[in-house]
Structure formats: C-alpha cells, structure tokens
Amino acid sequence: MSAIADLPSAAAATDNSIDLADDDNTSAFNARSLELEEIGPDKYLSVDLWRPKGNRGVFGGQVIGQALAAASKAVGGDYRCNSIHCYFLAAGQNTEMIAYKVRRVREGSSYCSRLVTAKQGGRVIFIATASFQRPEPSVLRHQYAMPAVPSPESLVSREEHLRRKQRRSGNMSAADIAKLAEYDALPVDSRHISLPADKRGLPVNAMWLRAKGDMSALGPCHHQSMLAYASDFALLSTSLRPFQMDQPGATQKLSMLVSLDHTIWFHEPFRADEWFLYVMESPRTAGGRGLAIGRIYSRDGVLVASTAQEGVARSVALEPDNEETLQFASHVVRFPQSHHGDQAKGQTAAKL
C-alpha cells in the first residue's frame, strides 16, 4: 500500500477533496486526510482515502495515520504514543471508506496498549498495535547525530520544479498538470535531497518534510498522526535504489513494491508543521522483500522518531532470456544467484 515512487507521481482527486485556500488558518491535516467520523464506542470511519496512480490500493501512510488517530482517541490523560506496529493485510480501495475498531488491550500506570483493526468490504485489511507512555525523565540518553545536509530553504519543491519547467517551455503537459495538482493537494510539503552521481547507487535516501499550514492549535496526537502519514513517503523505495531500474541500460523493471509492515517509534515531542529531516537506508533486499529503516530529526538535530518497513519487492527482466543477477551499483554486498533454490549454502558474499 506504499507509493512506488519517492513521492507519488499522480492521482485522481477524490470526490471529498476540498480547496485548502478556503481555510488558510488550519493545516492541510484538517483537509480530511486523517479526519475520522465516530460511528460508535471506539469505532471510527475515514472520510477521505487517496489512491496514488499506479498503486494497488490507497496510500499506506494515510491508513497508518488514521489508525494512530483512532487509537489516540481511545487513550486519555497525558499518555503519548511511543510506538505503533502495523501490518498491511490487503490493499484498501478508495471506493469505500475504511472502518477502524479500537480494542483497549492494556491499562497500566506507565504504559497502555491499543489494538486497531481496519475493515473494508467486510474483511480485515490492516491491523496495528499502538503503545502509549506517560512522559518520564531519564538520565540515559543518546542518539545518532543528524547528518549535514542542505537546508530545506535551499532546495526546490516538486511543485516549484514543475512551475519553473512551465515558465521555461511556455506550456505544461497534461501529465505535469496532473502531477502539480496532486502535489498541491498533498498535506505534506517535501524537499528531496539529491545524492552525488557516484553515490546514487547506494541504498540511502534523505528528504525534508513538513505538514502544510499551521498546526499550532492541534494537540500532540495530531502531530504524531501527521508524521505517521509522512513516514511512508520514499521509505520502502529506498530498498530499490542500488538497482537503478529507472536508468538507461537497466535490465530489470519493477513489477511490484507493496508494504507488508510498518513500524514507528516516537522518541521526543515535535511539531509536524516544522521542517523535519527524514534519513533512510536499506540494509537488505533479497527473497522478494526489501527492508528499509529511517531516522527522523527535528530542525535542531533531535532524533524525534525512528521507522522500519518491509515490503514485497519484485522485478521482471526487460529481456526474457536475460538471467543476469541484479547487481548493486556501488559498494554493497550481494549474493550470487543459486540455481538450486538455496542461496545460503556454499556461497561467499562478493563485494563489488
């Protein structure tokens, strides 16, 4: 249910999309993306679902964000989500809203737990367990340092890139018009950080993200839900970067990239409408699955959240007779292809 591209390229607007210009004082978070309608005790219904063009189903980040919003509604006091673990069981469609049911699994003095089940068309398509913690002080503190990257102000948004392209050419293609409309409608602003040419084959990725609009009137749970929404952008596709299937001369074409699970650990309070840096890497792609992990930093360098995601990653040969094993383009370990169905026996990892 994840988008295949680093950011979704195009999507048709849903019937319940709205014009954000009509409400300048609120974040696009309120533009129905994560809004839920209460339909019973601990039961909620989505009011908006977005299916990116080319996806098998609706955007997974939206489902994660809505599930976390539902779980948060069933938690009182000063509890804040410290982690959410999600499994995508079937692709959700944007032709019918998703119903979320929250089960209050555990109540503790420091932690409480909630189980969220999402159904559509009478079947379960998604489940999540969320843990909530009361804030507590700790003298045990450490984190990875935030990498040095260009500031978001020095980078061009995708919307501005398309507008500059239009100004240079004097017109805009239908495909670019569709892309621009989608980027404008997304509740998240993004700035992609390009890698040098000699490092583009590494399984790493980075981008600045923030929610559009002002979320100052919204509570911490809303900010967490928005970050959960944004955490699905570009994460799983990081596992494909070593193969450079979009480059000339590629021998393989991506046939499927679908999320299996998604986990977020929240470490510190943050504002989702302020720039945060999303650093991603993929330690392994094999067996028809890709794994990616991410670190999310606030502008001042505090590690506010960590993520992990695994998904189905499959490709097909562009030339039917080509049995060449996909090779990484940089210093990454790979395993030679086995013709006996067992890649673990009698093989030594080769460093390219």
N, C-alpha and C positions, 0 to 999 in steps of 0.2 A: 504493500500500500504506500510505499515511499515513491516520491517522484524519481524518475530515472536520471534526469539531468541534474547539474549542480543546483540549478533552480528551474522549476517547471517552465517550459517554453511557451505554452499557450493553453487556454482552456475556455470553454464557453461559459458565459455568465449564467448563474442560476436565476430562477425566477424571483428569489427573495434577496437578490443583491440590492444594495442601496447606494446612493450617492453620498460619499463622505463629506463633500463640500457643504451639505445641508447641516452638518453638526461639527463645527470647527473646534469646539471646546472639549471634545472627547476623543479618546484613542480609537483607532480602527478596530481595536479589541471589541468595542461595543457594536461594531458593524456586523453583528450576528455570527461572526466566525466561531466564537466559543460560547455564545449565548445558549442557555438551556431553559426549557419550559418545564416547570414542576407539574407532574401528572399524577402524583401520589406520594405517600411517605417514602422517602429515599428513592424515588423514581423520577427520571427526567427524560426529556425528549429534545434532540437537537432541533434547531430551527434553520440551519444552513449547512450544506455539505458541498464541498468542492472536489471535483474530479479533474485533475490535470489531463490535458490532451496526451494520449498515448499510455495513460495508466490503466491498469486492470481494474482499479477501484478508486475510491475517494482518497484524498491526501491523508497519509497516516498521521502526520503531525497534528492535523485537526482533530482526529479521533483521540489521540493521546491527550491533547489539551482539554477536550471536552470531558474525557474520563476523569482527569485530575480535578477539573472544576466540579464534577459531580461528587467525587469523593470528599472534596474540601467542604462541600455544603453539609455533609454528614459529620463534621468534626467541629466541636465548639471550643471555647476558651482560647488560650494562647498557643495552641498546637500549630505547628507549621510542617508541611511535608518535607521529610528528609530523603525519601526515595520513592520511586514508582517503577514497577517492573511490569512490562506489557508483553502480550503475545497476540500477534495477528493470526487469526484462525481462518478467515475467509475475506475476500475482497468486499468492501462495502460499496454500495451504489448511491448515486445522488438522486435517484428517482423515488426514494422513500427515506424518511428520517430515521435516525438511529435512536433506540430506546436504551437508556442506561439505568441499571438497577444496582444500588449500593447495599452491601451487606456489612454490618458493623461486627467485625470479627473479634476484635480485642480492645478492651479499655484498660489502660494502665496509668500509673501515676506519672510516668515519664514518656511513654510511648503508647500510641493506639494504632490499630490497623483497620484498613477497609479493603473489601473486595468489590471490584466493579465488573459487571457483566454487561456487554453491549450486544443487543439483538437487533436484527433486521430481517424482515420477512419470516419471523418465527424461528430463526436459527441464531445461535451464538456466533458472532463474527470476531469478537475481541474480548479479552479478559485482562484485568490489571489488578495488582495488589499494590496498595499505597501505604506507606508508613509515615506517621506523624509524630513529631517530638516536641516537647516543651523545651524552650531555649535553656541551656545550661552553660556555665563558664567552664573553661578548660585551660590548663597551663600547657597541655600537649598540643602543639600547633606546628605544622609545617605545610609547604606546598611547593609544587614545581613553579619556577619563575615564569612569568609571561614572556614569550619571545618578542624580540624587537621587530616591529612591522611598521609599514607606512600608516599614518593616521587616516581615519575614515574621511576626513575633510580633503585629503589629497587624492582621493580615489573617486572615480566617476560611477554613479549608479547605472544600472542597466537601462532605466528609463531615459536618463540623460544621454547615454551612449546612442540609443535609437534616435533621440531628437537631434543630436549632432549629425548623425548619419543622414537624417532627412534634410537638414539645412545644407549639407554638402551637395546632396544629389538633387534637391528641389522637389523630391517626392518620396513616398514611403510605400513599400509593397504591402499587399494585403496581409501577408504573414507577419510583417513587422508591426502593422497596425494592431493585429490580434495580440501580439506579444506585449505591446505598450499598454493596451487596455488591461491585460492581466496583471502586469507589474504594478500599474496604478491602483488596481483593486486589492492587491495583496495587503494584509495588515502589517507586514514586516518590510522594512527598508533594508537593503543589503549593499555591501561594497566588497566585491571579490578581490582578493589579493593574488596577483599573478606571481608565478614562480619563474626564475631564470630558465632559459631554454635548456640548459644542461641538467636541470633538476625536475623537469616536467614529467619524467617517468617515475618519479618517486611516489610511493603511496601516502602522500601528505597533502593537506589542503588547509586553507585558512580564509576566513571572511569576517567582516564586521557586520553585525546585525543590530537592529533595534525596532521596537514597535513604533508604528506611525502614530502621531498625535500625542496627546497629554494624558497620562495615566495616573497623575498625582492624586486624583480623588478615589482611586481604587486601592483595595487592600492587598496585602502580600500574596494571598492565594491567587488573585487575578494576575499578578506579575509572574508567579510561578507557572500558571497555565499558559501564559503567552510565551514564556521561554520554552515550555514543553512543545508548543506548536512549532516554534522556530528551530528547535533542536533536530528536527527531521530533515531540514534542508541540507543537502550535499553530504551527509554523513556516510550513508551506505555507498554512494557512488565513489567515495574515496578509495574503496577496495578495488576499483577498476582502473585507477589512474596509471599503474605500471604498464598496462597493456595498450594504451593509446589507440583504442579501436576507432577513434574519430580522426586519426591522422592518415595522410596518403600512404599507400602501401600496406595498410593493415590487412592481415589475412583472416581475421575473425570479425564477426559482427555480433553485438549484444542481442540476445534473444529474450532474456528475462532478467529483471532485477526487482525483486519483491521482498519486502521486510518480513522477517519471521518473528523477531522480538525487538524490544527497545527498552533501555533502562536509563533512568536519570537519577543521579544523586545530587541533592541540593546541599551546599556547604555553608553559604552565607546569604544574608538578605541582599537584595539588589533591586534596581529599577529597570524594568524591561523596556521602558521608553528612553533609556540612555544607551549609548553605544556599548556593546559587549563584543569581545573577540572570541570567535569560535575556531579553535585549532583542532584539526582532525588528522588521524593516521590510521593505517590499516596494517596490522601485524601479520595477517594471513588471508589468502584467498585460495581455496582448494576444495575438492569434493563437492563442487556445485554450490558452495557457500562462500560468502565474503564476510569478513569481520572488520568492524571499524570502531574506534574509540575516540572520544572527543573531550576537550577541556574548554570550559567557558570562563572567560575572565572579564571582570568589570574594567572600565576605562583606566582605573588607577592600579590595575595589576593584581587584584584579589581574585583568586580562583573561587568562583561562586557556585559552579556546578560541574559535574563530570557525566559523560554519556557513554553508552556502548550499544551497538546494534549489530545483529547478524541477519543476513538475508540470502535468498536464493540468487545465485549469480551464474548465468549460463550464456554460452555463446554458440554460434554456428560458423562453420568455415565458409568464407566467401567463395572459395574454390573447392568443390566437392571432393577432389582427390588429394587435397592438402591435409596431411595428418601431422603437420608440424605442431609441436607443443608451444603454447603461448609462452613467450619469454619476456621477462621484465626488461625494461629499457635502461635500468641503472643498477646500482649495487644492492641487489635484493636476492636472497637465496631462493632457488626454485628446485623442484624435484623432477627429474626426467620422467617421461611418461612410461608407465608399465603396460605391457600387453598381456599381463597375467592377472589383472584386477587387484593387485596388491602393491601399492606404491611404497609400503613401509619396509618390505623385505629386500635385503641385499642391495640397498641403494645408498649412495653417499650424496649429500647435498652439494650442489655445484654452485660456486659463486661466480656471477657474471662480471 
